[in-house]
Amino acid sequence: MNGLVARLVFGITERLVGLAKAGDGATAVETAIVLPAFLLLLFAVIEGGLLFWTQSTLQFAVEAAARCEGTELEGGQSNAMRKHQRRQSYAASQVSA
């Protein structure tokens, strides 16, 4: 296993040294062409993931609020809200402990 890792690291090192010694500038030109498109795609995927996460979180919050509002009692606070608050405070105490 160690021999395989050593050969892999040695091969990567040889390639990086070869790229560093390349004097014709083709590597720099190719990088200048490909890197912006790659970074654009990478950040688009990250931003899309954040967008879907935010939308999902908001949807869950709205559903929970509607569920609590729909079960409101005369006391101003519903049983569902009290139960939710107890669960949240218990969860927060477990995280900070």
Backbone bond lengths (Angstrom), bond angles and torsions (degrees), N, CA, C in turn:
res aa  C-N    CA-C-N  psi(-1)  N-CA   C-N-CA  omega(-1)  CA-C   N-CA-C  phi
1 M - - - 1.445 - - 1.529 110.83 -
2 N 1.351 116.73 -44.94 1.461 119.88 179.77 1.522 111.73 -65.28
3 G 1.342 116.40 -34.52 1.465 120.04 177.97 1.519 111.45 -65.38
4 L 1.324 116.58 -38.88 1.464 121.09 178.40 1.524 110.78 -65.05
5 V 1.316 116.23 -44.02 1.467 120.82 179.11 1.526 110.08 -64.23
6 A 1.331 116.79 -41.20 1.463 120.68 -179.83 1.524 110.77 -63.66
7 R 1.346 117.50 -42.13 1.471 120.28 178.41 1.521 111.13 -65.75
8 L 1.326 116.55 -38.17 1.452 120.90 179.80 1.525 110.47 -65.17
9 V 1.322 116.42 -45.98 1.465 120.51 179.36 1.520 110.16 -64.87
10 F 1.318 117.15 -40.74 1.465 120.96 179.37 1.527 110.61 -63.96
11 G 1.334 117.28 -40.89 1.463 120.84 178.87 1.518 111.75 -65.03
12 I 1.310 116.99 -41.59 1.466 120.56 178.22 1.529 109.88 -65.42
13 T 1.322 116.18 -41.50 1.461 120.40 179.28 1.518 111.23 -62.19
14 E 1.334 117.04 -42.42 1.462 120.53 178.55 1.529 111.26 -61.90
15 R 1.315 116.79 -42.10 1.470 120.04 179.58 1.521 111.53 -65.42
16 L 1.338 117.02 -40.79 1.458 119.56 179.49 1.525 111.31 -66.72
17 V 1.310 116.81 -38.72 1.463 120.22 177.62 1.529 109.66 -65.89
18 G 1.326 116.92 -40.15 1.458 120.72 177.61 1.523 111.88 -62.90
19 L 1.324 116.63 -40.60 1.467 120.06 177.40 1.515 111.16 -66.20
20 A 1.327 116.83 -37.98 1.459 120.52 -179.43 1.526 111.37 -68.16
21 K 1.330 117.50 -32.48 1.464 121.42 -178.18 1.522 112.72 -83.92
22 A 1.344 117.15 -13.16 1.462 119.76 -178.87 1.518 108.81 -62.24
23 G 1.305 116.73 120.03 1.455 121.33 -174.69 1.506 114.49 -102.14
24 D 1.311 118.99 -3.43 1.458 119.58 -174.27 1.524 113.02 -82.81
25 G 1.316 119.31 -14.00 1.453 122.23 176.67 1.513 114.67 84.59
26 A 1.326 117.27 0.90 1.467 119.72 -179.24 1.527 111.05 -64.99
27 T 1.313 115.86 -36.58 1.461 119.44 179.64 1.525 110.71 -63.96
28 A 1.314 117.13 -42.57 1.463 120.66 179.68 1.527 110.87 -64.85
29 V 1.317 117.43 -40.04 1.465 121.18 179.86 1.531 110.17 -67.00
30 E 1.323 117.03 -44.68 1.458 120.06 178.86 1.523 110.95 -62.98
31 T 1.322 116.82 -39.90 1.454 120.49 178.44 1.526 110.33 -64.62
32 A 1.321 116.97 -42.01 1.461 120.89 179.38 1.525 111.91 -63.71
33 I 1.309 117.32 -28.84 1.471 121.03 179.16 1.520 110.90 -81.57
34 V 1.315 117.50 -44.06 1.466 121.71 -171.76 1.528 112.67 -85.34
35 L 1.322 118.65 -35.20 1.462 121.50 -173.31 1.531 114.09 -59.76
36 P 1.327 120.51 -44.98 1.477 118.19 179.18 1.528 112.89 -61.22
37 A 1.318 117.31 -40.91 1.465 120.00 178.93 1.525 110.75 -66.14
38 F 1.311 116.63 -40.50 1.462 120.45 178.12 1.526 111.57 -63.65
39 L 1.325 116.51 -45.87 1.465 120.05 179.76 1.524 111.30 -65.34
40 L 1.328 117.11 -38.18 1.455 120.42 177.00 1.527 110.73 -61.28
41 L 1.309 116.98 -45.48 1.462 121.03 178.42 1.532 111.08 -64.34
42 L 1.310 117.14 -43.27 1.460 121.25 -179.86 1.528 111.44 -60.98
43 F 1.326 116.48 -49.07 1.462 119.60 -178.87 1.526 111.75 -70.23
44 A 1.330 117.91 -29.58 1.466 120.39 175.83 1.527 110.57 -65.39
45 V 1.318 117.24 -40.80 1.465 120.78 178.05 1.525 110.45 -65.75
46 I 1.320 117.25 -43.29 1.461 120.67 178.69 1.522 110.37 -63.23
47 E 1.333 117.37 -45.94 1.457 121.22 -179.52 1.525 111.25 -64.38
48 G 1.332 117.15 -38.06 1.459 120.49 176.65 1.518 111.69 -63.53
49 G 1.308 116.69 -40.50 1.458 120.34 176.65 1.519 112.13 -63.44
50 L 1.328 116.41 -42.69 1.462 119.75 176.98 1.525 111.58 -64.38
51 L 1.331 116.38 -36.92 1.461 120.68 178.48 1.522 110.81 -62.95
52 F 1.317 117.21 -48.03 1.461 120.53 179.64 1.528 111.60 -66.14
53 W 1.327 117.86 -37.35 1.461 120.96 177.83 1.521 110.54 -63.87
54 T 1.341 116.74 -44.26 1.462 120.57 179.21 1.520 111.08 -63.14
55 Q 1.326 116.42 -43.66 1.457 120.39 -179.49 1.523 110.70 -63.32
56 S 1.311 117.43 -40.94 1.455 121.67 179.28 1.527 111.15 -65.93
57 T 1.335 116.93 -41.52 1.455 120.98 179.15 1.525 110.73 -64.69
58 L 1.321 116.72 -43.95 1.460 120.23 178.51 1.526 111.45 -63.93
59 Q 1.324 116.25 -40.99 1.463 119.90 178.87 1.532 110.59 -61.45
60 F 1.318 116.91 -43.86 1.461 120.75 178.97 1.522 110.91 -63.04
61 A 1.347 117.27 -41.94 1.464 120.89 -179.05 1.525 111.17 -65.40
62 V 1.321 116.86 -41.07 1.466 120.18 179.46 1.525 110.35 -66.82
63 E 1.321 117.17 -41.12 1.467 119.76 178.43 1.521 110.87 -63.61
64 A 1.321 117.55 -41.49 1.465 121.05 179.29 1.523 110.89 -65.68
65 A 1.329 116.98 -41.10 1.463 120.03 179.20 1.523 110.81 -66.06
66 A 1.326 116.81 -41.52 1.461 119.88 179.00 1.524 110.81 -66.12
67 R 1.313 116.56 -37.89 1.460 120.38 178.10 1.528 110.68 -64.43
68 C 1.306 117.08 -41.92 1.466 120.66 178.42 1.518 110.78 -67.95
69 E 1.309 118.52 -41.46 1.458 121.90 -178.70 1.527 110.79 -67.97
70 G 1.302 116.32 -34.62 1.458 120.14 -178.73 1.512 113.58 -71.91
71 T 1.298 118.28 -17.81 1.468 121.24 -177.70 1.519 111.63 -111.77
72 E 1.343 117.96 22.10 1.459 121.28 -176.00 1.525 111.03 -68.13
73 L 1.318 115.93 140.23 1.452 122.90 179.18 1.524 109.98 -104.52
74 E 1.332 117.34 -175.58 1.456 121.61 -178.05 1.521 112.69 -66.74
75 G 1.290 119.31 -28.63 1.457 122.78 -176.24 1.514 113.96 -69.15
76 G 1.309 118.80 -2.75 1.457 121.87 179.79 1.516 112.67 92.12
77 Q 1.300 117.43 -21.24 1.458 120.54 179.50 1.519 107.67 -129.49
78 S 1.304 116.37 131.56 1.450 119.95 -175.59 1.524 111.71 -81.50
79 N 1.325 114.44 162.62 1.467 119.02 174.88 1.517 110.62 -62.19
80 A 1.322 116.32 -36.99 1.466 119.95 179.96 1.526 110.56 -63.60
81 M 1.334 116.79 -40.13 1.467 119.61 179.11 1.525 110.88 -66.18
82 R 1.331 116.23 -42.33 1.465 119.12 178.86 1.525 110.98 -62.36
83 K 1.339 114.76 -43.80 1.467 119.46 179.65 1.529 110.44 -63.05
84 H 1.341 116.09 -42.16 1.462 120.62 179.07 1.527 110.53 -63.32
85 Q 1.336 117.64 -42.86 1.463 120.78 179.04 1.528 111.30 -63.14
86 R 1.332 116.83 -39.93 1.466 119.58 178.24 1.528 110.41 -63.73
87 R 1.351 116.46 -42.91 1.462 119.66 179.15 1.523 111.53 -63.50
88 Q 1.348 116.17 -42.45 1.454 119.57 -179.24 1.525 111.49 -66.11
89 S 1.331 117.27 -41.70 1.456 119.13 179.87 1.529 110.91 -68.05
90 Y 1.343 117.26 -35.63 1.458 120.20 176.63 1.530 109.92 -65.82
91 A 1.336 116.65 -44.57 1.465 120.37 179.68 1.523 110.81 -62.96
92 A 1.324 117.40 -40.27 1.461 120.63 179.50 1.531 110.54 -66.29
93 S 1.337 116.68 -36.86 1.464 118.04 179.12 1.524 111.25 -69.31
94 Q 1.337 117.26 -29.53 1.458 120.02 179.04 1.520 111.24 -74.82
95 V 1.326 116.95 -33.43 1.462 120.65 179.99 1.521 110.82 -71.28
96 S 1.325 116.54 -42.30 1.463 119.65 -176.98 1.526 112.48 -79.01
97 A 1.332 117.57 -13.51 1.470 120.03 -178.08 1.505 111.53 -78.76
